[in-house]
Amino acid sequence: MKIVSIVGARPQFIKAALVSRELRKAHQEILVHTGQHYDAGLSQVFFDELDIPEPAYNLGVGSDTHGKQTGKMMPAIEAVLVKEGPDMVLVYGDTNSTLAGAVTATKLGLPVAHVEAGPRMFDKSVPEEVNRVLTDHISSLLFAPTQTAVDNLNREGISRGVYLTGDVMLDSFLYFSEMAARKSRILSDLRLRKKQYLLVTVHRARNTDNRDNLESIVTALSSLEERIVFPLHPRTRKYLELYGQYDRLAASASISLIPPVGYLDSIVLARNASKVLTDSGGLQKEAYFSGVPCITIDEATSWPETLAGGWNTLAGARKQDIITAVRCLEPSGKQTAVFGDGNASQKIGSYLTP
């Protein structure tokens, strides 16, 4: 079977790392990179260190508004699909690349398989939520990472073609953790002591583009006494500079503003932090996998499983809630295997093989 896999953003590269290996055991896979993430620190580094096959096509779409970016992807993807004539189109997660790939394939009469189907924030003001919901409703095969995701799909009338596989992010986390511990030098390079720093990431538009939210987050971080490591997404840096907040953070001796990190460094930073503060769904899970408490800088999460036992809490962009969570959050319950057994990629491969 010929499968066209469409990726375009950091989380999708991580998910594709092991899924592509499984697919290529039995199928011909054509990997298409939309170019949604084009910065080397958000793209090429993942292909290099995770040994992901080089894309057969790089569409070079680049950054733009949601509508323009998605619109530019679709004719480029259509040209690839018409040329390649695949039996199946595989998409991941909830980005504009996901939606563009799914819609284009469907309009060409091609079946769509969706990896990471079913998670919900129940907030349609979040563009990624819209992308995921629409993709789920036009997909033929839906690979759900958790039972909660399966239940969400069933409530929306989607039961056919749904498979509970576990989370491919857990597969990658487990598979690459040993390599990360062996190869990463991020702790020594930044002179970090284990469990004596906070890891912070912010990238969602409703935090970066909203001046009040971004200033509130910066004020909270500037008020903390802990050492902070803050890898900066290009959009985050852009708006920090636009709103006059970058120099405020950079002036703090306890805050290290660093470029985006690769996956191996990200694993090491997450596993050794005392707490993680983020609006990234992927990093929320990586904190959970690491047994590290997480403070979500958002009003909702796609991963309510992480909230159980107090391993994650929703602080939004509110200064005092962020500060209080850093000082007081202590998990009270045990973690459970809600994200599967680390074999999701193999299960997906088996479901795609007749």
Secondary structure by P-SEA (a helix, b strand, c coil): cbbbbbbccaaaaaaaaaaaaaaacccbbbbbbccccccccccccccccccccccccccccccccaaaaaaaaaaaaaaaaaaacccbbbbccccaaaaaaaaaaaaacbbbbbccccccccccccaaaaaaaaaaaaccccccccaaaaaaaaaacccccccccccaaaaaaaaaaaaaaaccccccccccccccbbbbbbbcccccccaaaaaaaaaaaaacccbbbbbccaaaaaaaaaaccaaaaaacccbbbbccccaaaaaaaaaaccccccccaaaaaaaaaacbbbbbccccccccccccccccccccccaaaaaaaaacccccccccccccccaaaaaaaaaacc
